[in-house]
Amino acid sequence: MKPQDTRLLISVVVPTRDRPDLLRRCLDRLAPGAQTLDAARYEVVVSDDGAPGSAATALAATHPWARTVEGPRRGPAANRNAGAKAARGEWLAFTDDDTVPSPAWLASFVAALAPGADVYEGRTTCEGGFGSPLWHAPVNETGGKLWSCNFLVRAATFERVGGFDERFRHPHMEDQDLRIRLASLGPIRFVRDAVVDHPPRRQSSGARLGAYRESEVRFMYKHGAPRPVAAALLRTIVRYRLGVIRSTPRSLDTIGAFWSLARELAYVRGHVASWERASAAEFPPPSGGA
């Protein structure tokens, strides 16, 4: 181990909201002795977007070493930023409260650190698999995604780009927006051995999934997609959802997935025009553009 590495301090940021059992399972994997990285070299900051003091109360007896801070209750992007602001480490490692970090997660990131690289994405798995089109989890086996549940960034670089854009109010696209901004500063390296498992979870209702697409419209406008974006967005939704349905066994959930898709499309059709107007006002086209 290099001498400079022994002085390294990582702050693990875990955003949470009203999921104490899942949070405890995640923190069990980050407890002193559970990670192969020396516990003296990292801290865990839990940013709680639930009722004031709820996470601190839930963890007081079982995980007193985890430091809790109150989130601003303005969505996941703002909650992650709150945890980062409270962090003391040179590096920030982000994961989510419903993940299961591997024992070598942090040590693998440390072993991969190299001059000239300030951002590292880990491998995100779903060992439970997907037996239904209504179950979902983020998976990143080869890199290029920078899911918010598994990456490491130098704190100064995170601050330099302004952290997560808090105007992304839903849990959707805020990490991909950050990925683009971080990539503009330098390479993002994939660390295959820095593994976090994300057990599958039942997806939200079709209407709520539709509401999340507001963030996608905003993302497309912010990053220069051809306007208007409604038709492209609707095609993307249909293509993705049908691909999931085809790749999973037929069951009653297959019917539920088609119903969910119909509700998602209906919600988007009913709101996309207002989303586009708001995004156009926030991100007007370049001079001479459409």
C-alpha atoms as a printed R data frame, in Angstrom:
    type eleno elety resid chain resno       x       y       z
1   ATOM     1    CA   MET     A     1   0.000   0.000   0.000
2   ATOM     2    CA   LYS     A     2   1.325   3.392  -0.992
3   ATOM     3    CA   PRO     A     3   2.114   5.849   1.832
4   ATOM     4    CA   GLN     A     4  -0.235   8.468   0.390
5   ATOM     5    CA   ASP     A     5  -3.071   5.959   0.394
6   ATOM     6    CA   THR     A     6  -2.792   5.444   4.142
7   ATOM     7    CA   ARG     A     7  -3.800   9.061   4.671
8   ATOM     8    CA   LEU     A     8  -6.856   8.709   2.488
9   ATOM     9    CA   LEU     A     9 -10.269   9.222   4.034
10  ATOM    10    CA   ILE     A    10 -13.394   8.234   2.122
11  ATOM    11    CA   SER     A    11 -16.820   9.515   3.089
12  ATOM    12    CA   VAL     A    12 -19.544   7.059   2.140
13  ATOM    13    CA   VAL     A    13 -22.768   8.973   1.476
14  ATOM    14    CA   VAL     A    14 -25.985   6.983   1.910
15  ATOM    15    CA   PRO     A    15 -29.219   8.899   1.203
16  ATOM    16    CA   THR     A    16 -32.343   7.439   2.786
17  ATOM    17    CA   ARG     A    17 -36.016   8.076   3.333
18  ATOM    18    CA   ASP     A    18 -38.316   5.940   5.483
19  ATOM    19    CA   ARG     A    19 -36.678   2.582   4.738
20  ATOM    20    CA   PRO     A    20 -35.040   1.666   8.066
21  ATOM    21    CA   ASP     A    21 -34.810  -2.086   7.463
22  ATOM    22    CA   LEU     A    22 -33.153  -1.702   4.074
23  ATOM    23    CA   LEU     A    23 -30.875   0.990   5.467
24  ATOM    24    CA   ARG     A    24 -29.712  -1.289   8.295
25  ATOM    25    CA   ARG     A    25 -28.976  -4.078   5.809
26  ATOM    26    CA   CYS     A    26 -26.836  -1.701   3.750
27  ATOM    27    CA   LEU     A    27 -25.024  -0.334   6.785
28  ATOM    28    CA   ASP     A    28 -24.276  -3.853   8.025
29  ATOM    29    CA   ARG     A    29 -22.014  -4.125   4.964
30  ATOM    30    CA   LEU     A    30 -20.308  -0.825   5.796
31  ATOM    31    CA   ALA     A    31 -19.745  -1.478   9.496
32  ATOM    32    CA   PRO     A    32 -16.226  -1.468  10.979
33  ATOM    33    CA   GLY     A    33 -14.726  -4.826  10.091
34  ATOM    34    CA   ALA     A    34 -17.290  -5.609   7.386
35  ATOM    35    CA   GLN     A    35 -15.257  -3.820   4.710
36  ATOM    36    CA   THR     A    36 -11.728  -4.993   3.972
37  ATOM    37    CA   LEU     A    37 -10.643  -1.347   4.004
38  ATOM    38    CA   ASP     A    38  -9.481  -0.264   7.467
39  ATOM    39    CA   ALA     A    39 -12.434   1.350   9.230
40  ATOM    40    CA   ALA     A    40 -10.193   4.227  10.324
41  ATOM    41    CA   ARG     A    41  -9.911   5.282   6.694
42  ATOM    42    CA   TYR     A    42 -13.575   5.879   5.962
43  ATOM    43    CA   GLU     A    43 -16.718   7.331   7.498
44  ATOM    44    CA   VAL     A    44 -20.397   6.766   6.741
45  ATOM    45    CA   VAL     A    45 -22.764   9.717   6.398
46  ATOM    46    CA   VAL     A    46 -26.479   8.956   6.234
47  ATOM    47    CA   SER     A    47 -28.518  11.815   4.773
48  ATOM    48    CA   ASP     A    48 -32.111  11.388   5.918
49  ATOM    49    CA   ASP     A    49 -34.961  12.832   3.859
50  ATOM    50    CA   GLY     A    50 -37.617  11.317   6.105
51  ATOM    51    CA   ALA     A    51 -39.209  12.732   9.230
52  ATOM    52    CA   PRO     A    52 -36.676  14.747  11.277
53  ATOM    53    CA   GLY     A    53 -34.538  12.453  13.400
54  ATOM    54    CA   SER     A    54 -36.092   9.231  12.079
55  ATOM    55    CA   ALA     A    55 -32.867   7.692  10.753
56  ATOM    56    CA   ALA     A    56 -30.844   8.780  13.789
57  ATOM    57    CA   THR     A    57 -33.406   7.160  16.069
58  ATOM    58    CA   ALA     A    58 -33.495   3.969  14.016
59  ATOM    59    CA   LEU     A    59 -29.692   3.646  14.002
60  ATOM    60    CA   ALA     A    60 -28.824   4.799  17.509
61  ATOM    61    CA   ALA     A    61 -28.767   1.330  19.063
62  ATOM    62    CA   THR     A    62 -27.556  -0.741  16.115
63  ATOM    63    CA   HIS     A    63 -25.278   1.506  14.028
64  ATOM    64    CA   PRO     A    64 -24.074   4.349  16.280
65  ATOM    65    CA   TRP     A    65 -20.921   4.795  14.192
66  ATOM    66    CA   ALA     A    66 -22.984   6.062  11.225
67  ATOM    67    CA   ARG     A    67 -23.262   9.853  11.260
68  ATOM    68    CA   THR     A    68 -26.722  11.130  10.296
69  ATOM    69    CA   VAL     A    69 -27.662  14.508   8.882
70  ATOM    70    CA   GLU     A    70 -31.081  15.856   7.990
71  ATOM    71    CA   GLY     A    71 -31.887  16.074   4.314
72  ATOM    72    CA   PRO     A    72 -33.680  19.059   2.773
73  ATOM    73    CA   ARG     A    73 -36.677  16.968   1.603
74  ATOM    74    CA   ARG     A    74 -36.436  18.332  -1.937
75  ATOM    75    CA   GLY     A    75 -35.752  15.040  -3.718
76  ATOM    76    CA   PRO     A    76 -32.863  12.564  -4.005
77  ATOM    77    CA   ALA     A    77 -30.432  14.921  -5.758
78  ATOM    78    CA   ALA     A    78 -30.681  17.493  -2.969
79  ATOM    79    CA   ASN     A    79 -30.488  14.749  -0.344
80  ATOM    80    CA   ARG     A    80 -27.237  13.383  -1.773
81  ATOM    81    CA   ASN     A    81 -25.803  16.908  -1.876
82  ATOM    82    CA   ALA     A    82 -26.675  17.354   1.793
83  ATOM    83    CA   GLY     A    83 -24.725  14.228   2.670
84  ATOM    84    CA   ALA     A    84 -21.771  15.374   0.579
85  ATOM    85    CA   LYS     A    85 -21.719  18.775   2.288
86  ATOM    86    CA   ALA     A    86 -21.471  17.066   5.683
87  ATOM    87    CA   ALA     A    87 -18.700  14.726   4.549
88  ATOM    88    CA   ARG     A    88 -15.116  15.149   5.730
89  ATOM    89    CA   GLY     A    89 -13.323  12.881   3.285
90  ATOM    90    CA   GLU     A    90 -11.113  13.710   0.342
91  ATOM    91    CA   TRP     A    91 -13.199  11.257  -1.660
92  ATOM    92    CA   LEU     A    92 -16.959  10.672  -1.736
93  ATOM    93    CA   ALA     A    93 -18.354   7.184  -2.295
94  ATOM    94    CA   PHE     A    94 -22.066   7.148  -3.101
95  ATOM    95    CA   THR     A    95 -24.433   4.240  -2.624
96  ATOM    96    CA   ASP     A    96 -28.144   3.893  -1.836
97  ATOM    97    CA   ASP     A    97 -29.953   2.591   1.215
98  ATOM    98    CA   ASP     A    98 -31.346  -0.446  -0.646
99  ATOM    99    CA   THR     A    99 -27.994  -1.791  -1.878
100 ATOM   100    CA   VAL     A   100 -25.674  -4.484  -0.519
101 ATOM   101    CA   PRO     A   101 -22.020  -3.398  -0.893
102 ATOM   102    CA   SER     A   102 -19.459  -6.186  -1.245
103 ATOM   103    CA   PRO     A   103 -16.763  -6.518   1.469
104 ATOM   104    CA   ALA     A   104 -14.075  -5.282  -0.936
105 ATOM   105    CA   TRP     A   105 -16.130  -2.401  -2.332
106 ATOM   106    CA   LEU     A   106 -14.157   0.489  -0.840
107 ATOM   107    CA   ALA     A   107 -10.773  -1.250  -0.940
108 ATOM   108    CA   SER     A   108 -11.247  -1.932  -4.663
109 ATOM   109    CA   PHE     A   109 -11.840   1.739  -5.333
110 ATOM   110    CA   VAL     A   110  -8.742   2.666  -3.341
111 ATOM   111    CA   ALA     A   111  -6.626   0.124  -5.227
112 ATOM   112    CA   ALA     A   112  -7.773   1.603  -8.543
113 ATOM   113    CA   LEU     A   113  -6.892   5.230  -7.764
114 ATOM   114    CA   ALA     A   114  -4.539   6.674 -10.349
115 ATOM   115    CA   PRO     A   115  -3.166  10.129 -11.163
116 ATOM   116    CA   GLY     A   116  -5.361  12.139 -13.492
117 ATOM   117    CA   ALA     A   117  -8.608  10.337 -12.676
118 ATOM   118    CA   ASP     A   118 -11.054  11.844 -10.193
119 ATOM   119    CA   VAL     A   119 -14.151   9.711 -10.936
120 ATOM   120    CA   TYR     A   120 -14.623   5.942 -10.672
121 ATOM   121    CA   GLU     A   121 -17.765   3.897 -11.251
122 ATOM   122    CA   GLY     A   122 -18.190   0.489  -9.691
123 ATOM   123    CA   ARG     A   123 -19.929  -2.644 -10.954
124 ATOM   124    CA   THR     A   124 -23.590  -2.891  -9.960
125 ATOM   125    CA   THR     A   125 -25.178  -6.330 -10.037
126 ATOM   126    CA   CYS     A   126 -28.613  -7.799  -9.414
127 ATOM   127    CA   GLU     A   127 -27.944 -11.283  -8.129
128 ATOM   128    CA   GLY     A   128 -31.643 -11.870  -7.509
129 ATOM   129    CA   GLY     A   129 -32.407 -11.572 -11.218
130 ATOM   130    CA   PHE     A   130 -35.636 -10.500 -12.858
131 ATOM   131    CA   GLY     A   131 -38.469 -12.996 -13.049
132 ATOM   132    CA   SER     A   132 -41.134 -10.408 -13.757
133 ATOM   133    CA   PRO     A   133 -41.468  -7.351 -16.015
134 ATOM   134    CA   LEU     A   134 -42.671  -5.420 -12.962
135 ATOM   135    CA   TRP     A   135 -39.378  -5.833 -11.123
136 ATOM   136    CA   HIS     A   136 -36.419  -3.570 -11.660
137 ATOM   137    CA   ALA     A   137 -32.900  -2.736 -10.474
138 ATOM   138    CA   PRO     A   138 -30.045  -0.694 -11.933
139 ATOM   139    CA   VAL     A   139 -27.323  -2.928 -13.375
140 ATOM   140    CA   ASN     A   140 -23.898  -1.818 -14.600
141 ATOM   141    CA   GLU     A   141 -21.637  -4.682 -15.670
142 ATOM   142    CA   THR     A   142 -19.366  -2.877 -18.133
143 ATOM   143    CA   GLY     A   143 -19.285   0.820 -17.214
144 ATOM   144    CA   GLY     A   144 -20.534   3.946 -18.932
145 ATOM   145    CA   LYS     A   145 -23.531   4.513 -16.676
146 ATOM   146    CA   LEU     A   146 -22.330   6.045 -13.378
147 ATOM   147    CA   TRP     A   147 -25.404   4.957 -11.437
148 ATOM   148    CA   SER     A   148 -25.767   6.986  -8.242
149 ATOM   149    CA   CYS     A   149 -25.714   3.790  -6.154
150 ATOM   150    CA   ASN     A   150 -22.070   2.996  -6.909
151 ATOM   151    CA   PHE     A   151 -19.405   5.548  -7.702
152 ATOM   152    CA   LEU     A   152 -16.442   7.363  -6.183
153 ATOM   153    CA   VAL     A   153 -15.515  10.982  -6.868
154 ATOM   154    CA   ARG     A   154 -12.937  13.354  -5.475
155 ATOM   155    CA   ALA     A   155 -14.825  15.746  -3.192
156 ATOM   156    CA   ALA     A   156 -13.193  18.801  -4.726
157 ATOM   157    CA   THR     A   157 -14.230  17.691  -8.214
158 ATOM   158    CA   PHE     A   158 -17.797  17.012  -7.074
159 ATOM   159    CA   GLU     A   159 -17.915  20.505  -5.632
160 ATOM   160    CA   ARG     A   160 -16.343  21.986  -8.766
161 ATOM   161    CA   VAL     A   161 -19.210  20.758 -10.966
162 ATOM   162    CA   GLY     A   162 -21.799  21.817  -8.402
163 ATOM   163    CA   GLY     A   163 -22.798  18.335  -7.256
164 ATOM   164    CA   PHE     A   164 -26.124  16.864  -8.293
165 ATOM   165    CA   ASP     A   165 -28.455  19.298 -10.049
166 ATOM   166    CA   GLU     A   166 -31.202  19.721  -7.447
167 ATOM   167    CA   ARG     A   167 -33.708  20.830 -10.073
168 ATOM   168    CA   PHE     A   168 -34.060  17.151 -10.969
169 ATOM   169    CA   ARG     A   169 -36.826  16.521  -8.470
170 ATOM   170    CA   HIS     A   170 -37.493  12.866  -9.234
171 ATOM   171    CA   PRO     A   171 -35.198   9.826  -8.803
172 ATOM   172    CA   HIS     A   172 -34.441   9.809 -12.524
173 ATOM   173    CA   MET     A   173 -31.658  11.197 -14.724
174 ATOM   174    CA   GLU     A   174 -29.928  13.213 -11.990
175 ATOM   175    CA   ASP     A   175 -26.990  10.803 -12.034
176 ATOM   176    CA   GLN     A   176 -26.731  10.829 -15.831
177 ATOM   177    CA   ASP     A   177 -26.670  14.610 -15.804
178 ATOM   178    CA   LEU     A   178 -23.837  14.467 -13.272
179 ATOM   179    CA   ARG     A   179 -22.003  11.876 -15.401
180 ATOM   180    CA   ILE     A   180 -21.950  14.219 -18.396
181 ATOM   181    CA   ARG     A   181 -20.659  17.132 -16.346
182 ATOM   182    CA   LEU     A   182 -17.974  15.048 -14.659
183 ATOM   183    CA   ALA     A   183 -16.886  13.496 -17.960
184 ATOM   184    CA   SER     A   184 -16.264  16.995 -19.332
185 ATOM   185    CA   LEU     A   185 -13.442  17.361 -16.792
186 ATOM   186    CA   GLY     A   186 -11.651  14.061 -17.318
187 ATOM   187    CA   PRO     A   187 -11.956  10.287 -17.630
188 ATOM   188    CA   ILE     A   188 -14.399   8.161 -15.662
189 ATOM   189    CA   ARG     A   189 -12.800   4.815 -14.864
190 ATOM   190    CA   PHE     A   190 -14.714   1.577 -14.407
191 ATOM   191    CA   VAL     A   191 -13.655  -0.549 -11.416
192 ATOM   192    CA   ARG     A   192 -15.043  -4.029 -11.929
193 ATOM   193    CA   ASP     A   193 -14.104  -5.275  -8.454
194 ATOM   194    CA   ALA     A   194 -15.917  -2.422  -6.666
195 ATOM   195    CA   VAL     A   195 -19.180  -4.344  -6.511
196 ATOM   196    CA   VAL     A   196 -22.526  -3.286  -5.076
197 ATOM   197    CA   ASP     A   197 -25.504  -5.608  -5.422
198 ATOM   198    CA   HIS     A   198 -28.908  -4.052  -5.947
199 ATOM   199    CA   PRO     A   199 -31.679  -6.546  -5.103
200 ATOM   200    CA   PRO     A   200 -34.675  -6.273  -7.457
201 ATOM   201    CA   ARG     A   201 -37.577  -4.109  -6.355
202 ATOM   202    CA   ARG     A   202 -41.126  -3.807  -7.642
203 ATOM   203    CA   GLN     A   203 -41.361  -0.809  -9.920
204 ATOM   204    CA   SER     A   204 -43.568   2.159  -9.173
205 ATOM   205    CA   SER     A   205 -47.037   2.543 -10.644
206 ATOM   206    CA   GLY     A   206 -47.402   3.488 -14.289
207 ATOM   207    CA   ALA     A   207 -48.573   6.983 -13.390
208 ATOM   208    CA   ARG     A   208 -45.598   7.583 -11.124
209 ATOM   209    CA   LEU     A   209 -43.213   6.253 -13.770
210 ATOM   210    CA   GLY     A   210 -44.815   8.717 -16.143
211 ATOM   211    CA   ALA     A   211 -44.238  11.563 -13.693
212 ATOM   212    CA   TYR     A   212 -40.551  10.637 -13.525
213 ATOM   213    CA   ARG     A   213 -40.284  11.317 -17.250
214 ATOM   214    CA   GLU     A   214 -40.411  15.036 -16.495
215 ATOM   215    CA   SER     A   215 -36.778  14.685 -15.499
216 ATOM   216    CA   GLU     A   216 -36.020  13.025 -18.826
217 ATOM   217    CA   VAL     A   217 -37.486  15.935 -20.756
218 ATOM   218    CA   ARG     A   218 -35.466  18.367 -18.693
219 ATOM   219    CA   PHE     A   219 -32.311  16.275 -19.253
220 ATOM   220    CA   MET     A   220 -32.852  16.221 -23.020
221 ATOM   221    CA   TYR     A   221 -33.341  19.975 -23.194
222 ATOM   222    CA   LYS     A   222 -30.381  20.657 -20.936
223 ATOM   223    CA   HIS     A   223 -28.043  18.531 -23.033
224 ATOM   224    CA   GLY     A   224 -29.057  19.612 -26.497
225 ATOM   225    CA   ALA     A   225 -31.433  16.954 -27.816
226 ATOM   226    CA   PRO     A   226 -33.338  17.922 -30.976
227 ATOM   227    CA   ARG     A   227 -36.577  19.687 -30.077
228 ATOM   228    CA   PRO     A   228 -39.409  18.903 -29.567
229 ATOM   229    CA   VAL     A   229 -38.662  15.699 -27.681
230 ATOM   230    CA   ALA     A   230 -42.132  14.238 -27.066
231 ATOM   231    CA   ALA     A   231 -42.181  11.767 -29.961
232 ATOM   232    CA   ALA     A   232 -38.676  10.495 -29.229
233 ATOM   233    CA   LEU     A   233 -39.512  10.112 -25.547
234 ATOM   234    CA   LEU     A   234 -42.682   8.120 -26.216
235 ATOM   235    CA   ARG     A   235 -40.826   5.824 -28.631
236 ATOM   236    CA   THR     A   236 -38.118   5.264 -26.037
237 ATOM   237    CA   ILE     A   237 -40.646   4.335 -23.357
238 ATOM   238    CA   VAL     A   238 -42.436   1.843 -25.593
239 ATOM   239    CA   ARG     A   239 -39.211   0.280 -26.862
240 ATOM   240    CA   TYR     A   240 -37.775  -0.132 -23.377
241 ATOM   241    CA   ARG     A   241 -40.916  -1.469 -21.695
242 ATOM   242    CA   LEU     A   242 -41.654  -3.949 -24.494
243 ATOM   243    CA   GLY     A   243 -38.042  -5.143 -24.365
244 ATOM   244    CA   VAL     A   244 -38.415  -5.853 -20.649
245 ATOM   245    CA   ILE     A   245 -41.715  -7.670 -21.214
246 ATOM   246    CA   ARG     A   246 -40.200  -9.861 -23.928
247 ATOM   247    CA   SER     A   247 -37.172 -10.768 -21.806
248 ATOM   248    CA   THR     A   248 -39.131 -12.046 -18.787
249 ATOM   249    CA   PRO     A   249 -41.341 -15.131 -18.338
250 ATOM   250    CA   ARG     A   250 -45.029 -14.794 -19.157
251 ATOM   251    CA   SER     A   251 -47.251 -14.466 -16.098
252 ATOM   252    CA   LEU     A   252 -50.039 -12.345 -14.674
253 ATOM   253    CA   ASP     A   253 -47.382  -9.665 -14.202
254 ATOM   254    CA   THR     A   254 -47.098  -9.533 -18.003
255 ATOM   255    CA   ILE     A   255 -50.671  -8.222 -18.155
256 ATOM   256    CA   GLY     A   256 -49.842  -5.839 -15.320
257 ATOM   257    CA   ALA     A   257 -46.814  -4.572 -17.238
258 ATOM   258    CA   PHE     A   258 -48.926  -3.752 -20.306
259 ATOM   259    CA   TRP     A   259 -51.420  -1.919 -18.079
260 ATOM   260    CA   SER     A   260 -48.573  -0.041 -16.390
261 ATOM   261    CA   LEU     A   261 -47.164   0.927 -19.793
262 ATOM   262    CA   ALA     A   262 -50.557   2.266 -20.891
263 ATOM   263    CA   ARG     A   263 -50.841   4.394 -17.752
264 ATOM   264    CA   GLU     A   264 -47.273   5.645 -18.124
265 ATOM   265    CA   LEU     A   265 -47.870   6.681 -21.733
266 ATOM   266    CA   ALA     A   266 -51.158   8.351 -20.829
267 ATOM   267    CA   TYR     A   267 -49.495  10.379 -18.087
268 ATOM   268    CA   VAL     A   268 -46.664  11.467 -20.361
269 ATOM   269    CA   ARG     A   269 -49.026  12.457 -23.189
270 ATOM   270    CA   GLY     A   270 -51.057  14.532 -20.754
271 ATOM   271    CA   HIS     A   271 -48.061  16.423 -19.350
272 ATOM   272    CA   VAL     A   272 -45.238  16.449 -21.889
273 ATOM   273    CA   ALA     A   273 -46.293  19.708 -23.539
274 ATOM   274    CA   SER     A   274 -46.066  21.597 -20.250
275 ATOM   275    CA   TRP     A   275 -42.753  19.905 -19.462
276 ATOM   276    CA   GLU     A   276 -41.381  20.999 -22.809
277 ATOM   277    CA   ARG     A   277 -42.504  24.596 -22.278
278 ATOM   278    CA   ALA     A   278 -40.864  24.705 -18.844
279 ATOM   279    CA   SER     A   279 -37.656  23.145 -20.134
280 ATOM   280    CA   ALA     A   280 -37.517  25.488 -23.114
281 ATOM   281    CA   ALA     A   281 -37.836  28.456 -20.775
282 ATOM   282    CA   GLU     A   282 -35.035  27.130 -18.592
283 ATOM   283    CA   PHE     A   283 -32.799  26.079 -21.499
284 ATOM   284    CA   PRO     A   284 -33.558  28.322 -24.505
285 ATOM   285    CA   PRO     A   285 -32.034  27.140 -27.797
286 ATOM   286    CA   PRO     A   286 -28.748  28.665 -28.900
287 ATOM   287    CA   SER     A   287 -29.021  31.828 -30.944
288 ATOM   288    CA   GLY     A   288 -30.251  30.878 -34.388
289 ATOM   289    CA   GLY     A   289 -31.499  27.471 -33.164
290 ATOM   290    CA   ALA     A   290 -34.979  26.018 -33.442
